[in-house]
Amino acid sequence: MPEPDAAARAHSDRVRAHVAEVIAREGGWITLARYMDEVLYAPGLGYYVAGARKFGADGDFVTAPELTPLYGATLAGPIAAILDASEQREIVELGAGSGALAASLIAALAADGVAVARYRIVEVSPELKARQQAALADVAVPVEWCTALPDGIDGAIVLNEVLDAVPPHVVVRRAGAWFERGVGLATDDASRDAFRAAAEGAGASQGAPSGSGSALRLADRPLADAALRALAEERFPPDIDYESEVNPAAEALVATLARSLVRGAIVIADYGFPRPEYYHAQRATGTLVGHYRHRVHADPLLWPGLTDLTAHVDFTAMAEAGCAAGLPVAGYTSQAAFLVAAGLLDRLAREGPPTAVAYLRAAGAVQRLLSPAEMGELFKILVLARDDGIVWRYFAGVDRSHRL
Ligand SMILES: C[S@@+](CC[C@H](N)C(=O)[O-])C[C@H]1O[C@@H](n2cnc3c(N)ncnc32)[C@H](O)[C@@H]1O
C-alpha cells in the first residue's frame, strides 16, 4: 500500500480526530454507516468533499465515464429515448464526479441532433462542482448545479456509481445473535494518548495517530434497530454465521427519486448483484471495501478521508424501492449487454481504422467496459421507467429482470 505524504497524513489525522469527537459525543460508538458518512462527506474533511484527486490514473479509482467518452456517448441512445418520452427534456445527474459523463453525453446528444433543455447536477462537493464547471464551460446545453434533490423531474435521472457511495449498515449474525458493526474509540493507553494528541490539534506531529486503528476500532454492538434486523433476517441466508450490508439510505434515495419523477426514467449504473447473489451463503463477509490509490483493501479505518469506502449495490432492493414508489423496472442487465445493445461497438468503429492510434486507445477502454473479467459483468444497468416501452429495445434479448 503506498504511504500518503505528510500533508495527506495530516489531513487524515484531522478526519480521524473529527470522527473521534463525533463518537465521544454520541456516547462512545457510532454505526459503520455513520462513520462512512463522516469520512466521505463531513464538510471540509470528507473524502468526497475535501480537495484530493479521486478519479483517474493519479487518483484512487477509475469509473466508466473516466475510461472513455464512448461510455457516455453510448448512453446517449437510451437517454434520447427517455427524453422523447418526457415534456421538459431535462437530464438530472447525481454525483457527477469530474463531469466526464455529462460532457460526453451532452456532446453525443448534440451530435445526434437530440434536444436537451437543461442538465442539472446534484453535487455535494464544492471541489467537484468547480471541476465540473471547468469541464462543462463550453457545452451548448444550460447546466445548473444544486445540492438538494430537485422535485418534479421530467426527463432522465442518471446515477453512475452513486449508490455504491451511499453508506450502508453492516449487520452481523454470530451464533444466532444479531449485531451491528460500528466504530468506537481504542481503549488501550497508547492509543488513547495518541488520540488525545490528535484531538488537541497535534495534526501530523509524531504523537498523532497515523495509520489504521490507532485511535478508532471496529466494534460490534447488539443490533438495536428492529427495522434493520427485519431486513437482514429476510435477506441473509438462514442459520449460518454471516455479515453483510443493508442500505436503507440507498433505497430511500431511489424511492425519493422515483416519486419526484413526473415523466421519463431513472438510469442506475453500478457494481452489484441481484439479491440471491448479493446475500449468497458464500459471500459471508459482505462487500464493503476501501479504494486507495488503485488498491482495494478491507480495512474501513485505513486512512480516513484519503480512502474511498464503497459497498456493492443490492439491485433487488433498488428495484423494490422504485416499484414501491410507483416506478416499475423497465429493464435490468449487465453493463456489457446493455452497452452492446446501445451501440458501443458501432461508436467504436467510428473512431477510425482499426490500426489508428485513436481506435486502439478506445478499443482498450471498450475492452475494460465489456470484459466479464473487468467491468462488463460485475457492473449492471437498472432502468426504472414510467413506461417500460421507452427503453425496452435496449433490453430486448438481454433483460435479466427475472433474476432480481
Ligand atoms: C464513485 S463517485 C462517482 C462519480 C461519477 N458519477 C463517476 O461515475 O465518475 C460517487 C459520487 O456519488 C456522490 N453521491 C453519493 N451520495 C449522493 C447523493 N445522495 N446525492 C448526490 N450525490 C451523491 C458522491 O458525492 C460521489 O461524488
The ligand as a MOL file (V3000), in Angstrom:
LIG
                    3D

  0  0  0     0  0            999 V3000
M  V30 BEGIN CTAB
M  V30 COUNTS 27 29 0 0 0
M  V30 BEGIN ATOM
M  V30 1 C -17.7490 6.8760 -7.0400 0
M  V30 2 S -18.2150 8.5400 -7.2390 0 CHG=1
M  V30 3 C -18.8300 8.5090 -8.8690 0
M  V30 4 C -18.6610 9.8110 -9.5980 0
M  V30 5 C -19.1680 9.8480 -11.0330 0
M  V30 6 N -20.5980 9.6220 -11.1130 0
M  V30 7 C -18.4450 8.8690 -11.9140 0
M  V30 8 O -19.0270 7.8680 -12.3010 0
M  V30 9 O -17.2760 9.1140 -12.2140 0 CHG=-1
M  V30 10 C -19.6750 8.6410 -6.2390 0
M  V30 11 C -20.2920 10.0050 -6.1870 0
M  V30 12 O -21.6340 9.9050 -5.6890 0
M  V30 13 C -21.9000 11.0580 -4.9200 0
M  V30 14 N -23.0720 10.8510 -4.0660 0
M  V30 15 C -23.2420 9.9540 -3.0640 0
M  V30 16 N -24.4540 10.0900 -2.4920 0
M  V30 17 C -25.0740 11.0930 -3.1670 0
M  V30 18 C -26.3590 11.6980 -3.0550 0
M  V30 19 N -27.2300 11.3020 -2.1290 0
M  V30 20 N -26.6680 12.6900 -3.9100 0
M  V30 21 C -25.7720 13.0840 -4.8440 0
M  V30 22 N -24.5450 12.5530 -4.9930 0
M  V30 23 C -24.2000 11.5660 -4.1570 0
M  V30 24 C -20.6130 11.2520 -4.1770 0
M  V30 25 O -20.5140 12.5590 -3.6540 0
M  V30 26 C -19.5810 10.9760 -5.2630 0
M  V30 27 O -19.2630 12.1410 -5.9590 0
M  V30 END ATOM
M  V30 BEGIN BOND
M  V30 1 1 1 2
M  V30 2 1 2 3
M  V30 3 1 2 10
M  V30 4 1 3 4
M  V30 5 1 4 5
M  V30 6 1 5 6
M  V30 7 1 5 7
M  V30 8 2 7 8
M  V30 9 1 7 9
M  V30 10 1 10 11
M  V30 11 1 11 12
M  V30 12 1 11 26
M  V30 13 1 12 13
M  V30 14 1 13 14
M  V30 15 1 13 24
M  V30 16 1 14 15
M  V30 17 1 14 23
M  V30 18 2 15 16
M  V30 19 1 16 17
M  V30 20 1 17 18
M  V30 21 2 17 23
M  V30 22 1 18 19
M  V30 23 2 18 20
M  V30 24 1 20 21
M  V30 25 2 21 22
M  V30 26 1 22 23
M  V30 27 1 24 25
M  V30 28 1 24 26
M  V30 29 1 26 27
M  V30 END BOND
M  V30 END CTAB
M  END
